[in-house]
Amino acid sequence: MTTKEFDLLDELYFVQHYSYLKEALNWEDDVLLSTLQSLHDQGYIKCLKSPDEEVFNSVDLPNQGVNYYYLATKKGLMDHNTI
């Protein structure tokens, strides 16, 4: 897990919208979206359309990522806490 992935997971113990993550981490969109994509590919985060509606079909983070909410998965939390 990279330092950026670790820092991003720190923010995802609770459901957070993209705009919150961008403000909290002060990262450029391309960095934030690519880090979210990496965490999603590893199964470390879930993507949600709303705070209560998970995206189960294909996730298009490069084009739709700014509209989603995010939450760490159990796997993501466990790996985050072992570092």
C-alpha atoms as an extended CHARMM CRD file, in Angstrom:
* protein
*
        83  EXT
         1         1  MET       CA              0.0000000000        0.0000000000        0.0000000000  PROA      1               0.0000000000
         2         2  THR       CA              1.4080000000        3.3560000000       -1.0150000000  PROA      2               0.0000000000
         3         3  THR       CA              1.5300000000        6.3840000000        1.2620000000  PROA      3               0.0000000000
         4         4  LYS       CA             -1.2100000000        8.0730000000       -0.7810000000  PROA      4               0.0000000000
         5         5  GLU       CA             -3.4270000000        4.9740000000       -0.5800000000  PROA      5               0.0000000000
         6         6  PHE       CA             -2.8650000000        4.8450000000        3.1800000000  PROA      6               0.0000000000
         7         7  ASP       CA             -3.7180000000        8.5360000000        3.6000000000  PROA      7               0.0000000000
         8         8  LEU       CA             -6.8510000000        8.1960000000        1.4840000000  PROA      8               0.0000000000
         9         9  LEU       CA             -8.0510000000        5.1420000000        3.4260000000  PROA      9               0.0000000000
        10        10  ASP       CA             -7.6040000000        7.2030000000        6.6040000000  PROA      10              0.0000000000
        11        11  GLU       CA            -10.4720000000        9.3700000000        5.3470000000  PROA      11              0.0000000000
        12        12  LEU       CA            -12.7690000000        6.4680000000        4.4460000000  PROA      12              0.0000000000
        13        13  TYR       CA            -13.7300000000        4.9410000000        7.7730000000  PROA      13              0.0000000000
        14        14  PHE       CA            -17.0770000000        6.6470000000        7.1530000000  PROA      14              0.0000000000
        15        15  VAL       CA            -18.8920000000        7.3900000000        3.8830000000  PROA      15              0.0000000000
        16        16  GLN       CA            -17.3440000000       10.4790000000        2.2550000000  PROA      16              0.0000000000
        17        17  HSD       CA            -18.1620000000       12.3130000000       -0.9580000000  PROA      17              0.0000000000
        18        18  TYR       CA            -15.4560000000       13.0350000000       -3.5120000000  PROA      18              0.0000000000
        19        19  SER       CA            -15.6320000000       16.7770000000       -2.7780000000  PROA      19              0.0000000000
        20        20  TYR       CA            -14.8430000000       16.1310000000        0.8960000000  PROA      20              0.0000000000
        21        21  LEU       CA            -11.8360000000       13.9810000000       -0.0250000000  PROA      21              0.0000000000
        22        22  LYS       CA            -10.5320000000       16.5870000000       -2.4480000000  PROA      22              0.0000000000
        23        23  GLU       CA            -10.7690000000       19.3110000000        0.1910000000  PROA      23              0.0000000000
        24        24  ALA       CA             -9.4030000000       17.2000000000        3.0600000000  PROA      24              0.0000000000
        25        25  LEU       CA             -6.4040000000       15.8680000000        1.1460000000  PROA      25              0.0000000000
        26        26  ASN       CA             -5.8240000000       18.8800000000       -1.1200000000  PROA      26              0.0000000000
        27        27  TRP       CA             -4.8510000000       16.6280000000       -4.0520000000  PROA      27              0.0000000000
        28        28  GLU       CA             -5.2780000000       17.2850000000       -7.7590000000  PROA      28              0.0000000000
        29        29  ASP       CA             -8.1750000000       15.4540000000       -9.4250000000  PROA      29              0.0000000000
        30        30  ASP       CA             -5.9510000000       13.1270000000      -11.4430000000  PROA      30              0.0000000000
        31        31  VAL       CA             -4.0260000000       12.0100000000       -8.3340000000  PROA      31              0.0000000000
        32        32  LEU       CA             -7.1730000000       11.5010000000       -6.2760000000  PROA      32              0.0000000000
        33        33  LEU       CA             -9.0150000000        9.6360000000       -9.0290000000  PROA      33              0.0000000000
        34        34  SER       CA             -6.0650000000        7.3640000000       -9.8190000000  PROA      34              0.0000000000
        35        35  THR       CA             -5.5840000000        6.5630000000       -6.1190000000  PROA      35              0.0000000000
        36        36  LEU       CA             -9.2950000000        5.8220000000       -5.7440000000  PROA      36              0.0000000000
        37        37  GLN       CA             -9.0870000000        3.5730000000       -8.8140000000  PROA      37              0.0000000000
        38        38  SER       CA             -6.1120000000        1.6990000000       -7.3660000000  PROA      38              0.0000000000
        39        39  LEU       CA             -7.8790000000        1.1670000000       -4.0280000000  PROA      39              0.0000000000
        40        40  HSD       CA            -11.0480000000        0.0310000000       -5.8030000000  PROA      40              0.0000000000
        41        41  ASP       CA             -9.0870000000       -2.4050000000       -7.9930000000  PROA      41              0.0000000000
        42        42  GLN       CA             -7.5820000000       -3.9350000000       -4.8460000000  PROA      42              0.0000000000
        43        43  GLY       CA            -10.9980000000       -4.2730000000       -3.1970000000  PROA      43              0.0000000000
        44        44  TYR       CA            -10.1460000000       -1.7280000000       -0.5040000000  PROA      44              0.0000000000
        45        45  ILE       CA            -13.0360000000        0.6810000000       -1.1500000000  PROA      45              0.0000000000
        46        46  LYS       CA            -16.6740000000        0.6940000000       -2.2470000000  PROA      46              0.0000000000
        47        47  CYS       CA            -18.1730000000        3.3170000000       -4.5500000000  PROA      47              0.0000000000
        48        48  LEU       CA            -21.6460000000        4.6430000000       -3.8320000000  PROA      48              0.0000000000
        49        49  LYS       CA            -24.1090000000        6.7560000000       -5.8530000000  PROA      49              0.0000000000
        50        50  SER       CA            -25.5400000000        8.1360000000       -2.6140000000  PROA      50              0.0000000000
        51        51  PRO       CA            -24.6440000000        7.5070000000        1.0270000000  PROA      51              0.0000000000
        52        52  ASP       CA            -26.8980000000        4.4170000000        1.0060000000  PROA      52              0.0000000000
        53        53  GLU       CA            -26.6860000000        3.1700000000       -2.6070000000  PROA      53              0.0000000000
        54        54  GLU       CA            -23.6400000000        1.1380000000       -3.6220000000  PROA      54              0.0000000000
        55        55  VAL       CA            -22.5500000000        0.9450000000       -7.2610000000  PROA      55              0.0000000000
        56        56  PHE       CA            -22.5500000000       -2.7520000000       -8.1600000000  PROA      56              0.0000000000
        57        57  ASN       CA            -22.0600000000       -2.5510000000      -11.9190000000  PROA      57              0.0000000000
        58        58  SER       CA            -18.8720000000       -1.3240000000      -13.5390000000  PROA      58              0.0000000000
        59        59  VAL       CA            -17.3930000000        1.7510000000      -11.8980000000  PROA      59              0.0000000000
        60        60  ASP       CA            -16.1710000000        4.5060000000      -14.2190000000  PROA      60              0.0000000000
        61        61  LEU       CA            -13.9210000000        6.4590000000      -11.8670000000  PROA      61              0.0000000000
        62        62  PRO       CA            -12.0940000000        8.5400000000      -14.5000000000  PROA      62              0.0000000000
        63        63  ASN       CA            -15.3910000000        9.9490000000      -15.8090000000  PROA      63              0.0000000000
        64        64  GLN       CA            -17.8340000000        9.5840000000      -12.8960000000  PROA      64              0.0000000000
        65        65  GLY       CA            -15.5710000000        9.5040000000       -9.8380000000  PROA      65              0.0000000000
        66        66  VAL       CA            -16.2750000000       13.1040000000       -8.8480000000  PROA      66              0.0000000000
        67        67  ASN       CA            -19.9610000000       12.1980000000       -8.4010000000  PROA      67              0.0000000000
        68        68  TYR       CA            -19.4880000000        9.2270000000       -6.0600000000  PROA      68              0.0000000000
        69        69  TYR       CA            -19.2770000000        8.6390000000       -2.3550000000  PROA      69              0.0000000000
        70        70  TYR       CA            -16.6330000000        6.2540000000       -1.0090000000  PROA      70              0.0000000000
        71        71  LEU       CA            -16.1980000000        3.9000000000        1.9270000000  PROA      71              0.0000000000
        72        72  ALA       CA            -13.4010000000        1.5630000000        2.9510000000  PROA      72              0.0000000000
        73        73  THR       CA            -14.2390000000       -2.1410000000        2.8040000000  PROA      73              0.0000000000
        74        74  LYS       CA            -13.4900000000       -4.5770000000        5.5980000000  PROA      74              0.0000000000
        75        75  LYS       CA            -10.4720000000       -5.7770000000        3.6110000000  PROA      75              0.0000000000
        76        76  GLY       CA             -9.2730000000       -2.1850000000        3.1950000000  PROA      76              0.0000000000
        77        77  LEU       CA             -9.6640000000       -1.4200000000        6.8960000000  PROA      77              0.0000000000
        78        78  MET       CA             -7.8760000000       -4.5960000000        7.9540000000  PROA      78              0.0000000000
        79        79  ASP       CA             -4.9210000000       -3.9910000000        5.6390000000  PROA      79              0.0000000000
        80        80  HSD       CA             -4.8060000000       -0.3150000000        6.6230000000  PROA      80              0.0000000000
        81        81  ASN       CA             -4.6520000000       -1.2110000000       10.3070000000  PROA      81              0.0000000000
        82        82  THR       CA             -1.8440000000       -3.7640000000        9.9140000000  PROA      82              0.0000000000
        83        83  ILE       CA              0.6230000000       -1.2030000000        8.5690000000  PROA      83              0.0000000000
